[in-house]
Amino acid sequence: MINGLSVNQIAEEVARALSYSKVGNDGALIVTPLVYPGGARVALRFQESPTGYFISDHGAGRREAELMGGRAIFTRIARAAAERYAVRFDSDMIFDIEVPREALVAASIAVANASKLAVDRTAEKLSEEHASDQRTKLWERLEAAFPGAYVAREAAFMGASSQWQFDAVLKNENGHSVFDIVSPHAASVNAAVAKFLDVKDLGHDAPTRIAVALEKHNTPHLALLGRTAKIIDISSRIETFRAAA
């Protein structure tokens, strides 16, 4: 017993908190435990029809994508997500129709998962496009800072124990410099540290290492990153890039 409650009672409380329903004039709303990337819970709208039930995300997935600026991407991805879960998408809602009473649970799971998957994949695609834009910005700055030097884009470099992929590798009269873009997330920092540490272990033959921060003031573990590489901001002046390498 915990605070006078049995484990079963506590489990029921948790279950009710994870998923709950609301009833209105236009049907019932079920709030699921699934969460969109923006933090909102995935919710389903239930409505009766002459031949069963209509279940949809009521356009919530589309609205989440619009808030991220990914409406066009979402439209393409949502069709594939709906097909994967054997439900439908009409450019607005992910839904299932004429669902019999005995299939409501399975259909609800399918619609909720399809909606979340579509928004998750939209967020991932937008993140990839943003990263691509930042890499292009980095290459342009390096080419402006080092006219005539060789700038390899998305190039491999061999460290002391492994070969690593860097966003750019510069070769000029001073030797090699490796650049890697670091986003303000611990996973990105840790990945960059692993690369820089291994090439640092080359000793005398180690290249100059530059971490290019997208948001330096929001990047965690900066001190750790700074032990393996110089840190500059993606928006730094050309002179800063030239000095770093």
Backbone as JSON, one array per atom type, in Angstrom:
{
  "sequence": "MINGLSVNQIAEEVARALSYSKVGNDGALIVTPLVYPGGARVALRFQESPTGYFISDHGAGRREAELMGGRAIFTRIARAAAERYAVRFDSDMIFDIEVPREALVAASIAVANASKLAVDRTAEKLSEEHASDQRTKLWERLEAAFPGAYVAREAAFMGASSQWQFDAVLKNENGHSVFDIVSPHAASVNAAVAKFLDVKDLGHDAPTRIAVALEKHNTPHLALLGRTAKIIDISSRIETFRAAA",
  "N": [[0.84, -1.2, 0.0], [0.53, 2.22, -0.81], [0.42, 5.34, 0.49], [-2.12, 4.67, 1.36], [-3.25, 3.56, -0.9], [-3.72, 0.85, -3.16], [-1.54, -1.01, -5.36], [-2.92, -1.63, -7.7], [-4.93, 0.33, -7.7], [-3.37, 2.63, -7.99], [-2.24, 2.08, -10.47], [-4.53, 2.24, -12.05], [-5.07, 4.96, -11.8], [-2.86, 6.05, -13.11], [-3.29, 5.01, -15.67], [-5.67, 6.33, -16.36], [-4.71, 8.9, -16.48], [-2.96, 8.76, -18.6], [-4.57, 8.36, -20.82], [-7.6, 9.79, -21.81], [-11.07, 10.79, -22.15], [-13.34, 13.07, -23.8], [-16.61, 14.36, -24.21], [-18.63, 15.84, -26.7], [-20.88, 17.94, -28.64], [-20.31, 17.29, -31.24], [-19.36, 14.73, -31.26], [-17.07, 12.33, -29.72], [-13.97, 12.88, -28.0], [-10.84, 11.46, -27.79], [-8.02, 11.53, -25.89], [-4.79, 10.55, -26.38], [-1.85, 8.68, -25.18], [0.25, 9.24, -26.86], [2.65, 11.52, -28.21], [3.17, 14.45, -30.08], [6.04, 15.9, -31.85], [6.11, 18.61, -31.07], [5.1, 18.61, -28.53], [2.38, 18.42, -28.0], [-0.42, 16.32, -27.22], [-1.49, 13.43, -29.03], [-4.68, 13.31, -30.32], [-7.9, 11.83, -30.82], [-10.85, 11.97, -32.8], [-14.11, 10.78, -32.42], [-16.95, 9.74, -34.18], [-20.31, 8.8, -34.78], [-21.61, 6.86, -37.5], [-23.89, 5.88, -40.13], [-23.15, 3.28, -40.76], [-21.28, 2.43, -38.92], [-18.42, 3.66, -37.27], [-16.69, 6.78, -37.39], [-13.38, 7.67, -37.31], [-10.86, 9.96, -36.55], [-7.88, 12.08, -36.72], [-8.69, 14.58, -36.64], [-7.49, 16.57, -38.12], [-5.33, 17.41, -36.62], [-2.68, 16.53, -36.87], [-1.9, 17.7, -39.32], [-2.1, 20.41, -38.59], [-0.09, 20.57, -36.64], [2.13, 20.13, -38.26], [1.99, 22.4, -39.89], [2.59, 24.39, -38.04], [5.27, 23.97, -37.79], [6.11, 24.76, -40.2], [5.92, 22.96, -42.27], [3.87, 22.12, -44.06], [3.55, 21.32, -46.83], [5.4, 19.24, -47.04], [4.37, 17.5, -45.13], [1.95, 16.7, -46.32], [2.78, 14.96, -48.35], [4.13, 13.0, -46.87], [2.19, 12.09, -45.06], [0.34, 10.64, -46.55], [1.76, 8.3, -47.14], [2.21, 7.37, -44.55], [-0.4, 6.89, -43.66], [-1.13, 4.88, -45.43], [0.63, 2.9, -44.62], [-0.43, 2.16, -42.15], [-2.86, 1.24, -42.91], [-5.01, 3.04, -43.08], [-6.65, 6.19, -43.89], [-6.0, 9.28, -45.74], [-6.87, 12.61, -46.41], [-5.74, 14.99, -47.3], [-6.23, 16.68, -45.25], [-7.19, 15.41, -42.83], [-6.17, 12.45, -41.04], [-7.66, 9.35, -41.09], [-10.21, 6.8, -40.42], [-12.98, 5.01, -41.72], [-16.4, 3.82, -41.36], [-16.02, 1.98, -39.28], [-16.42, -0.95, -37.5], [-17.91, -1.73, -34.3], [-16.42, -3.69, -32.88], [-13.89, -3.35, -33.89], [-12.88, -0.95, -33.09], [-10.8, -0.33, -31.24], [-8.43, -1.28, -32.47], [-8.52, 0.23, -34.84], [-8.35, 2.81, -33.8], [-5.8, 2.83, -32.65], [-4.31, 2.55, -34.99], [-4.92, 4.93, -36.47], [-3.99, 6.91, -34.68], [-1.25, 6.27, -34.46], [-0.46, 6.56, -37.13], [-0.88, 9.3, -37.51], [0.94, 10.43, -35.67], [3.35, 9.35, -36.66], [3.48, 10.58, -39.19], [3.81, 13.3, -38.52], [6.17, 13.17, -37.01], [7.98, 12.28, -38.99], [7.84, 14.43, -40.72], [8.98, 16.45, -39.15], [11.56, 15.41, -38.94], [12.37, 15.52, -41.63], [12.32, 18.29, -42.11], [14.32, 19.03, -40.35], [16.52, 17.8, -41.56], [16.63, 19.26, -43.94], [17.2, 21.78, -42.95], [19.71, 21.29, -41.84], [21.11, 20.73, -44.17], [21.02, 23.23, -45.42], [22.6, 24.67, -43.64], [25.06, 23.41, -43.93], [25.65, 24.12, -46.56], [25.95, 26.85, -46.16], [28.24, 26.84, -44.55], [30.16, 25.78, -46.35], [30.22, 27.82, -48.27], [31.28, 29.92, -46.77], [33.8, 28.94, -46.14], [34.97, 28.71, -48.68], [35.01, 31.37, -49.37], [36.71, 32.36, -47.42], [39.06, 31.02, -47.9], [40.17, 31.33, -50.69], [40.92, 29.52, -53.58], [41.93, 27.37, -52.16], [41.57, 23.85, -51.38], [38.45, 22.6, -50.71], [36.84, 20.03, -49.35], [33.68, 18.63, -49.48], [31.46, 17.23, -47.11], [33.27, 15.11, -46.28], [35.42, 12.25, -45.75], [37.7, 11.48, -43.08], [40.6, 10.02, -41.8], [41.03, 8.95, -38.55], [42.85, 8.19, -35.51], [41.91, 5.68, -34.86], [39.57, 5.17, -36.31], [37.67, 5.87, -39.32], [36.19, 8.97, -40.06], [33.29, 10.94, -40.82], [33.19, 14.22, -41.89], [31.74, 17.52, -42.01], [33.12, 19.28, -43.6], [36.35, 19.29, -45.1], [39.31, 20.96, -45.14], [42.1, 21.77, -47.13], [45.08, 23.39, -47.18], [47.97, 25.57, -47.38], [48.74, 25.34, -44.75], [48.18, 22.8, -43.98], [45.82, 20.24, -43.06], [42.43, 20.92, -42.14], [39.62, 20.11, -40.22], [36.12, 20.37, -40.25], [33.14, 20.43, -38.4], [29.66, 20.62, -38.13], [27.79, 21.58, -35.32], [24.92, 21.02, -33.59], [22.59, 22.44, -31.15], [22.38, 20.24, -29.18], [22.82, 17.54, -26.93], [23.47, 15.02, -28.01], [24.52, 15.67, -30.53], [26.78, 17.13, -29.8], [28.23, 15.17, -28.41], [28.74, 13.34, -30.47], [30.38, 14.87, -32.13], [32.56, 15.35, -30.42], [33.61, 12.75, -30.17], [34.56, 12.3, -32.79], [36.45, 14.43, -33.1], [38.21, 13.89, -30.99], [39.34, 11.46, -31.73], [40.73, 12.1, -34.11], [42.42, 13.95, -33.06], [44.11, 12.37, -31.64], [45.98, 11.61, -33.47], [48.22, 12.97, -33.07], [51.2, 14.57, -33.91], [50.49, 14.65, -36.56], [47.9, 15.41, -36.55], [44.94, 17.02, -37.73], [43.85, 20.5, -37.82], [41.12, 21.25, -35.77], [37.79, 22.21, -35.99], [34.85, 23.13, -34.51], [31.71, 23.96, -35.6], [29.33, 25.84, -34.4], [25.79, 25.91, -34.34], [24.07, 27.23, -32.64], [25.63, 28.64, -30.44], [25.31, 29.69, -27.82], [23.33, 28.12, -26.78], [24.3, 25.61, -26.74], [25.02, 22.53, -25.2], [27.55, 21.25, -22.91], [29.83, 22.72, -23.69], [32.39, 23.2, -22.71], [33.58, 20.68, -22.7], [33.52, 20.11, -25.44], [35.21, 22.13, -26.29], [37.66, 21.2, -25.45], [38.51, 19.5, -27.36], [38.36, 20.73, -29.79], [38.48, 23.85, -31.66], [35.99, 26.33, -31.24], [33.61, 27.91, -33.17], [31.09, 30.19, -34.33], [28.44, 29.54, -36.65], [27.66, 31.81, -37.98], [29.83, 33.43, -37.89], [32.33, 35.91, -38.8], [34.11, 36.04, -41.92], [36.81, 36.37, -41.44], [37.11, 35.18, -38.96], [36.75, 32.47, -39.5], [38.99, 32.11, -41.11], [41.06, 32.6, -39.31], [40.67, 30.54, -37.48], [41.35, 28.22, -38.84]],
  "CA": [[0.0, 0.0, 0.0], [1.25, 3.49, -0.87], [-0.52, 6.4, 0.84], [-3.45, 4.1, 1.49], [-3.74, 3.07, -2.18], [-3.09, -0.37, -3.63], [-0.85, -0.88, -6.64], [-3.95, -1.64, -8.74], [-5.58, 1.64, -7.72], [-2.4, 3.57, -8.54], [-2.14, 1.78, -11.9], [-5.72, 2.78, -12.69], [-4.89, 6.41, -11.86], [-1.9, 6.33, -14.16], [-3.94, 4.71, -16.94], [-6.62, 7.4, -16.66], [-3.94, 10.1, -16.83], [-2.34, 8.55, -19.91], [-5.58, 8.46, -21.87], [-8.9, 10.17, -21.27], [-12.02, 11.17, -23.2], [-14.27, 14.18, -23.62], [-17.77, 14.22, -25.09], [-19.21, 17.1, -27.13], [-22.0, 17.82, -29.58], [-19.86, 16.75, -32.53], [-18.74, 13.43, -31.06], [-16.2, 12.15, -28.55], [-12.54, 13.12, -28.21], [-9.97, 10.61, -26.98], [-6.64, 12.03, -25.81], [-3.95, 9.36, -26.25], [-0.53, 8.94, -24.56], [1.23, 9.6, -27.88], [2.99, 12.95, -28.19], [3.8, 15.01, -31.28], [7.33, 16.54, -31.53], [5.93, 19.9, -30.42], [4.67, 18.43, -27.15], [0.93, 18.21, -27.89], [-0.85, 14.93, -27.23], [-2.28, 12.99, -30.18], [-6.08, 13.13, -29.92], [-8.75, 11.25, -31.86], [-12.26, 12.34, -32.8], [-15.02, 9.67, -32.73], [-18.31, 10.12, -34.57], [-21.12, 7.69, -35.29], [-22.08, 6.93, -38.88], [-24.94, 4.87, -40.32], [-22.63, 1.92, -40.9], [-20.2, 2.18, -37.98], [-17.85, 4.83, -36.62], [-15.68, 7.56, -38.11], [-12.29, 8.01, -36.38], [-9.85, 10.79, -37.23], [-7.07, 12.95, -35.87], [-9.37, 15.89, -36.74], [-6.57, 17.55, -38.72], [-4.32, 17.87, -35.66], [-1.35, 16.28, -37.43], [-1.65, 18.75, -40.31], [-1.86, 21.69, -37.9], [1.25, 20.49, -36.03], [3.1, 20.3, -39.35], [1.93, 23.8, -40.31], [3.31, 25.19, -37.04], [6.7, 23.77, -38.05], [6.4, 25.23, -41.55], [6.1, 21.79, -43.12], [2.59, 21.64, -44.6], [3.72, 20.62, -48.1], [6.11, 17.98, -46.76], [3.44, 16.64, -44.39], [0.97, 16.15, -47.25], [3.39, 13.81, -49.02], [4.48, 11.96, -45.9], [0.99, 11.57, -44.41], [-0.26, 9.62, -47.41], [2.51, 7.06, -46.95], [1.97, 6.92, -43.18], [-1.75, 6.34, -43.61], [-1.1, 3.6, -46.15], [1.35, 1.92, -43.79], [-1.32, 1.68, -41.09], [-4.11, 0.82, -43.53], [-6.07, 4.03, -42.87], [-6.77, 7.11, -45.03], [-5.62, 10.69, -45.58], [-7.58, 13.4, -47.43], [-5.06, 16.29, -47.34], [-6.55, 17.4, -44.02], [-7.24, 14.5, -41.69], [-5.88, 11.03, -41.12], [-8.91, 8.82, -40.56], [-10.76, 5.54, -40.88], [-14.44, 5.15, -41.79], [-17.22, 2.62, -41.27], [-15.33, 1.06, -38.38], [-17.37, -1.65, -36.63], [-17.67, -1.59, -32.86], [-15.38, -4.6, -32.41], [-12.59, -2.97, -34.44], [-12.59, 0.43, -32.7], [-9.5, -0.2, -30.58], [-7.38, -1.43, -33.48], [-8.56, 1.38, -35.75], [-7.88, 3.98, -33.07], [-4.34, 2.71, -32.57], [-3.76, 2.79, -36.33], [-5.03, 6.35, -36.82], [-3.11, 7.68, -33.8], [0.13, 6.01, -34.83], [-0.23, 7.15, -38.45], [-0.79, 10.75, -37.35], [2.2, 10.74, -35.01], [4.45, 9.03, -37.58], [3.53, 11.6, -40.24], [4.37, 14.53, -37.95], [7.56, 12.87, -36.67], [8.78, 12.25, -40.22], [7.89, 15.81, -41.22], [9.98, 17.15, -38.34], [12.88, 14.9, -39.33], [12.69, 16.04, -42.96], [12.63, 19.71, -41.96], [15.63, 19.1, -39.7], [17.51, 17.46, -42.57], [16.74, 20.38, -44.88], [17.89, 22.85, -42.23], [21.13, 20.9, -41.76], [21.67, 20.89, -45.52], [21.21, 24.66, -45.62], [23.73, 25.12, -42.81], [26.29, 22.9, -44.55], [25.91, 24.99, -47.71], [26.46, 28.12, -45.62], [29.61, 26.58, -44.13], [31.02, 25.65, -47.54], [30.36, 29.13, -48.88], [32.17, 30.73, -45.93], [35.16, 28.42, -46.28], [35.46, 29.07, -50.01], [35.29, 32.81, -49.35], [37.84, 32.61, -46.53], [40.27, 30.4, -48.44], [40.07, 31.25, -52.15], [41.96, 28.71, -54.2], [42.22, 26.18, -51.36], [40.68, 22.72, -51.66], [37.45, 22.35, -49.67], [36.08, 18.8, -49.62], [32.38, 18.68, -48.82], [31.04, 15.96, -46.52], [34.41, 14.26, -46.6], [35.92, 11.33, -44.72], [39.07, 11.72, -42.62], [41.0, 8.9, -40.96], [41.57, 9.27, -37.24], [43.8, 7.22, -34.97], [41.33, 4.34, -34.8], [38.44, 5.01, -37.22], [37.45, 6.9, -40.33], [35.04, 9.78, -39.66], [32.71, 11.84, -41.82], [33.12, 15.61, -41.45], [30.97, 18.37, -42.93], [34.08, 19.84, -44.57], [37.78, 19.11, -44.85], [40.05, 21.99, -45.86], [43.53, 21.53, -47.31], [45.79, 24.56, -47.69], [49.4, 25.54, -47.1], [48.96, 25.02, -43.34], [47.83, 21.41, -43.73], [44.41, 19.92, -43.08], [41.53, 21.35, -41.08], [38.33, 19.43, -40.33], [35.02, 21.17, -39.71], [31.9, 19.69, -38.18], [28.57, 21.46, -37.6], [27.28, 21.06, -34.04], [23.62, 21.59, -33.21], [22.51, 22.61, -29.69], [21.85, 19.05, -28.54], [23.9, 16.74, -26.33], [23.88, 13.95, -28.92], [25.36, 16.26, -31.57], [28.06, 17.46, -29.17], [28.95, 13.92, -28.12], [29.22, 12.78, -31.73], [31.5, 15.7, -32.59], [33.68, 15.1, -29.52], [34.2, 11.46, -30.54], [35.34, 12.49, -34.02], [37.6, 15.31, -32.87], [39.16, 13.24, -30.08], [40.08, 10.42, -32.45], [41.71, 12.7, -35.03], [43.42, 14.62, -32.19], [45.06, 11.33, -31.22], [47.0, 11.43, -34.49], [49.41, 13.64, -32.58], [51.83, 15.58, -34.76], [49.81, 14.67, -37.86], [46.49, 15.72, -36.34], [44.49, 18.25, -38.4], [43.18, 21.51, -37.0], [39.73, 20.8, -35.59], [36.89, 23.35, -35.76], [33.42, 22.84, -34.3], [30.92, 25.1, -36.07], [28.09, 25.78, -33.61], [24.62, 26.57, -34.9], [23.59, 28.12, -31.58], [26.67, 28.44, -29.43], [24.85, 30.03, -26.48], [22.42, 27.07, -26.31], [24.94, 24.3, -26.91], [25.48, 21.96, -23.93], [28.89, 20.65, -22.82], [30.78, 23.5, -24.5], [33.75, 23.03, -22.16], [34.06, 19.39, -23.2], [33.76, 20.28, -26.88], [36.37, 23.01, -26.45], [38.9, 20.46, -25.16], [38.89, 18.7, -28.54], [38.31, 21.52, -31.03], [38.13, 25.27, -31.58], [34.55, 26.52, -31.44], [33.19, 29.17, -33.76], [29.67, 30.22, -34.68], [28.18, 29.43, -38.08], [27.5, 33.16, -38.53], [31.06, 34.21, -37.66], [32.88, 36.62, -39.95], [35.05, 35.28, -42.73], [38.11, 36.46, -40.78], [37.12, 34.21, -37.86], [36.99, 31.15, -40.11], [40.36, 32.09, -41.58], [41.93, 32.51, -38.14], [40.48, 29.26, -36.82], [42.02, 27.16, -39.59]],
  "C": [[0.88, 1.26, 0.0], [0.24, 4.6, -0.63], [-1.96, 5.9, 0.87], [-4.02, 3.54, 0.2], [-3.0, 1.8, -2.57], [-2.4, -0.09, -4.96], [-1.87, -0.84, -7.78], [-4.63, -0.28, -8.86], [-4.65, 2.7, -8.33], [-2.26, 3.36, -10.05], [-3.34, 2.33, -12.66], [-5.63, 4.3, -12.82], [-3.96, 6.8, -13.0], [-2.53, 6.11, -15.54], [-4.92, 5.81, -17.34], [-5.9, 8.68, -17.07], [-3.33, 9.97, -18.22], [-3.33, 8.74, -21.05], [-6.92, 8.8, -21.24], [-9.78, 10.67, -22.42], [-12.85, 12.37, -22.78], [-15.4, 14.0, -24.62], [-18.35, 15.59, -25.41], [-20.34, 16.86, -28.1], [-21.61, 17.17, -30.89], [-19.14, 15.42, -32.38], [-17.88, 13.38, -29.82], [-14.75, 12.37, -28.94], [-11.76, 12.23, -27.26], [-8.56, 11.18, -27.05], [-5.75, 10.84, -25.5], [-2.63, 9.7, -25.55], [0.52, 9.38, -25.58], [1.42, 11.11, -27.92], [3.65, 13.35, -29.51], [5.14, 15.66, -30.89], [7.19, 17.87, -30.8], [5.44, 19.82, -28.99], [3.19, 18.2, -26.97], [0.61, 16.72, -27.93], [-1.64, 14.63, -28.51], [-3.7, 12.68, -29.69], [-6.89, 12.63, -31.12], [-10.19, 11.72, -31.68], [-13.1, 11.14, -33.24], [-16.39, 10.24, -33.09], [-19.04, 8.89, -35.1], [-21.5, 7.94, -36.73], [-23.12, 5.82, -39.07], [-24.42, 3.44, -40.35], [-21.47, 1.61, -39.95], [-19.73, 3.46, -37.33], [-16.8, 5.47, -37.52], [-14.64, 8.01, -37.07], [-11.26, 8.83, -37.13], [-8.99, 11.52, -36.21], [-7.57, 14.39, -35.93], [-8.44, 16.97, -37.28], [-5.46, 18.02, -37.8], [-2.9, 17.66, -36.19], [-0.97, 17.35, -38.44], [-1.33, 20.07, -39.63], [-0.5, 21.7, -37.21], [2.32, 20.72, -37.09], [3.14, 21.75, -39.82], [2.69, 24.69, -39.34], [4.82, 25.09, -37.23], [7.11, 24.31, -39.41], [6.56, 24.09, -42.54], [4.83, 21.25, -43.74], [2.78, 20.82, -45.87], [4.4, 19.27, -47.9], [5.17, 16.99, -46.08], [2.45, 15.97, -45.34], [1.51, 14.91, -47.95], [3.62, 12.66, -48.04], [3.25, 11.31, -45.3], [0.32, 10.49, -45.24], [0.43, 8.27, -47.21], [2.29, 6.5, -45.55], [0.6, 6.28, -43.05], [-1.8, 4.98, -44.3], [-0.43, 2.52, -45.32], [0.43, 1.33, -42.72], [-2.71, 1.32, -41.59], [-5.28, 1.72, -43.17], [-6.02, 5.02, -44.03], [-6.31, 8.52, -44.68], [-6.24, 11.48, -46.72], [-7.03, 14.81, -47.57], [-5.37, 17.16, -46.13], [-6.45, 16.49, -42.81], [-6.72, 13.12, -42.04], [-7.05, 10.33, -40.42], [-9.18, 7.39, -41.02], [-12.28, 5.67, -40.82], [-15.12, 3.78, -41.71], [-16.55, 1.55, -40.41], [-16.36, 0.37, -37.5], [-16.95, -1.55, -35.17], [-16.5, -2.44, -32.39], [-13.98, -4.24, -32.92], [-12.15, -1.57, -34.01], [-11.2, 0.59, -32.09], [-8.37, -0.27, -31.61], [-7.34, -0.24, -34.43], [-8.04, 2.64, -35.07], [-6.36, 3.99, -32.96], [-3.7, 3.05, -33.92], [-3.79, 4.26, -36.7], [-4.07, 7.2, -35.99], [-1.65, 7.5, -34.19], [0.47, 6.62, -36.19], [-0.05, 8.67, -38.34], [0.54, 11.15, -36.72], [3.39, 10.48, -35.94], [4.6, 10.11, -38.65], [4.16, 12.89, -39.73], [5.84, 14.33, -37.58], [8.45, 12.92, -37.91], [8.88, 13.63, -40.85], [8.95, 16.6, -40.48], [11.39, 16.71, -38.72], [13.31, 15.47, -40.69], [13.06, 17.52, -42.9], [14.01, 19.88, -41.32], [16.75, 18.8, -40.69], [17.73, 18.62, -43.55], [17.48, 21.54, -44.24], [19.39, 22.55, -42.15], [21.81, 21.07, -43.1], [21.94, 22.36, -45.82], [22.42, 25.17, -44.85], [25.06, 24.63, -43.38], [26.66, 23.76, -45.77], [26.49, 26.32, -47.25], [27.92, 27.97, -45.18], [30.54, 26.52, -45.32], [31.26, 27.0, -48.2], [31.34, 30.0, -48.09], [33.62, 30.25, -46.08], [35.76, 28.8, -47.63], [35.77, 30.56, -50.11], [36.52, 33.12, -48.51], [39.15, 32.09, -47.1], [40.17, 30.24, -49.96], [41.24, 30.47, -52.73], [42.32, 27.46, -53.43], [41.21, 25.08, -51.7], [39.76, 22.5, -50.47], [36.64, 21.12, -50.07], [34.79, 18.85, -48.81], [31.95, 17.29, -48.35], [32.08, 14.88, -46.8], [34.83, 13.39, -45.43], [37.35, 11.71, -44.35], [39.41, 10.61, -41.64], [41.61, 9.38, -39.66], [42.54, 8.2, -36.79], [43.24, 5.81, -34.99], [40.21, 4.1, -35.8], [38.42, 6.12, -38.26], [36.16, 7.63, -40.0], [34.58, 10.66, -40.81], [32.59, 13.24, -41.22], [32.33, 16.42, -42.48], [31.87, 19.03, -43.96], [35.5, 19.52, -44.12], [38.52, 20.1, -45.75], [41.52, 21.6, -45.95], [44.15, 22.78, -47.92], [47.25, 24.45, -47.29], [49.73, 25.19, -45.64], [48.65, 23.57, -43.0], [46.32, 21.21, -43.82], [43.68, 20.55, -41.89], [40.2, 20.63, -41.3], [37.27, 20.25, -39.61], [33.8, 20.27, -39.53], [30.87, 20.62, -37.56], [28.0, 20.79, -36.35], [25.98, 21.78, -33.7], [23.52, 21.65, -31.69], [21.84, 21.44, -28.97], [23.02, 18.2, -28.05], [24.39, 15.65, -27.29], [24.8, 14.48, -30.02], [26.74, 16.59, -31.01], [28.87, 16.2, -28.94], [29.51, 13.28, -29.38], [30.43, 13.55, -32.24], [32.75, 15.46, -31.73], [34.38, 13.8, -29.88], [35.07, 11.6, -31.78], [36.62, 13.28, -33.75], [38.66, 14.65, -31.98], [39.99, 12.21, -30.83], [41.08, 11.02, -33.42], [42.78, 13.47, -34.24], [44.51, 13.64, -31.79], [46.09, 11.0, -32.29], [48.3, 12.13, -34.12], [49.94, 14.69, -33.52], [51.11, 15.73, -36.09], [48.33, 15.05, -37.74], [46.11, 17.01, -37.09], [43.98, 19.27, -37.39], [41.7, 21.15, -36.95], [38.85, 22.0, -35.23], [35.46, 22.86, -35.65], [32.64, 24.09, -34.66], [29.55, 25.01, -35.42], [26.96, 26.53, -34.3], [24.05, 27.58, -33.92], [24.52, 27.96, -30.39], [26.16, 28.68, -28.02], [23.89, 28.98, -25.91], [23.03, 25.68, -26.36], [25.44, 23.76, -25.58], [26.91, 21.43, -24.04], [29.93, 21.39, -23.66], [32.22, 23.31, -24.02], [34.36, 21.74, -22.67], [34.4, 19.49, -24.68], [35.02, 21.1, -27.12], [37.69, 22.34, -26.14], [39.39, 19.67, -26.38], [38.93, 19.52, -29.82], [38.12, 23.0, -30.71], [36.64, 25.39, -31.88], [34.3, 27.89, -32.04], [31.71, 29.07, -34.13], [29.5, 30.16, -36.2], [28.08, 30.81, -38.75], [28.73, 34.04, -38.31], [31.54, 34.86, -38.94], [33.88, 35.73, -40.66], [36.43, 35.26, -42.06], [38.23, 35.45, -39.64], [37.36, 32.81, -38.37], [38.45, 31.02, -40.54], [41.33, 31.93, -40.4], [41.85, 31.14, -37.49], [41.26, 28.15, -37.51], [43.5, 27.46, -39.82]]
}
